[in-house]
Amino acid sequence: MRVMSERRILITGVGRGLGLELATRFVERGHTVHGTTRSGEAPIDLAGCVRLDLRDESSIVDALATLGSTVDGIDLLVNCAGADARMFGAGDDARGPFDFDAETFNAVLDANVTGPMVVTREALPLLRRGRRPMIVNVSSQLGSMQVAARKGRDTAYCVSKAALNMLGVKSAAALEPDGIGVVMMHPGWVATDMGGPAADLSVDEAGAAIVATIESLTFADTGRFIRWDGHDHPW
C-alpha cells in the first residue's frame, strides 16, 4: 500500500524489534526510510543506513553528517532505539532504585535520553528543511509518574523515560517557532526482546497501530504524550 504523500523518514534502531517493524511498514507504504544501527547495516533494504551508537556523541555527529550529505531534508524523525539496565549487565530482578552502580544507571540515561537529544540536535538542520516536520520520541508508560508509582521493576529505565518525556516537552516548546512538532509516544507493552513474550501486543500489532497514528499526526499535536493508538497518556 502506497501513500499519497511520500515522506523522508529517519528511524533509529532499525536492526531489530520495533524499529525494524516501523521501518518495514513505512517502506511498504511508499516512504523513503533511512535507519541507524550500531553496525551501520540493516536487515532490510532501506534508502540508507548509518552507524550510530547512542552512547557515543561523535558517532551521532558523524552519522547525521553522513545522512546530510545524501538527503535534502527529513520530514519525520523517530527516536526509537533504546535500552534497559539488563543490556548493561543488571540482573533481571536487581533493578530497584538502590540496586545500581552509577555506571549502569548512567548508561541507561545515556542511551535513552542523552542519545536522543544529540540525535535530534544534529538532525535539526535537516528537519528545518523538511515538509511538515515531526519528531516522535518512543517513550514508555513507565515514564509516567502515575504509572511508575505502581509498576516497573527497572528504576533506571523508568527514570530515563520520564526524562525523555521532559526532553520532549522542552523540545516542543523550543521548536514551535520552527514549525517542528514533537510528540512522545508509549508504544504499548510489545513482545520484543525487551518487552518479553508475555507482552500485550505483538510487534506486528504495535507496528500497524503506531504507523497509523504517526501518519495522522499534525503540528497541532506537538507537546502531547500519547499511546500507540493516538489517545492521550497520563503524565
Sequence and secondary structure as in RCSB ss.txt:
>XXXX:A:sequence
MRVMSERRILITGVGRGLGLELATRFVERGHTVHGTTRSGEAPIDLAGCVRLDLRDESSIVDALATLGSTVDGID
LLVNCAGADARMFGAGDDARGPFDFDAETFNAVLDANVTGPMVVTREALPLLRRGRRPMIVNVSSQLGSMQVAAR
KGRDTAYCVSKAALNMLGVKSAAALEPDGIGVVMMHPGWVATDMGGPAADLSVDEAGAAIVATIESLTFADTGRF
IRWDGHDHPW
>XXXX:A:secstr
   SS  EEEEE TTSHHHHHHHHHHHHTT EEEEEESSS  SS  SEEEE  TT HHHHHHHHHHHHTT S  S
EEEE     GGGGT  SS  STTS  HHHHHHHHIIIIIHHHHHHHHHHHHHTTSSS EEEEE  GGGSHHHHTT
  S HHHHHHHHHHHHHHHHHHHHHGGGT EEEEEE  SB STTT TT SB HHHHHHHHHHHHHH  GGGTT E
EETTS B   
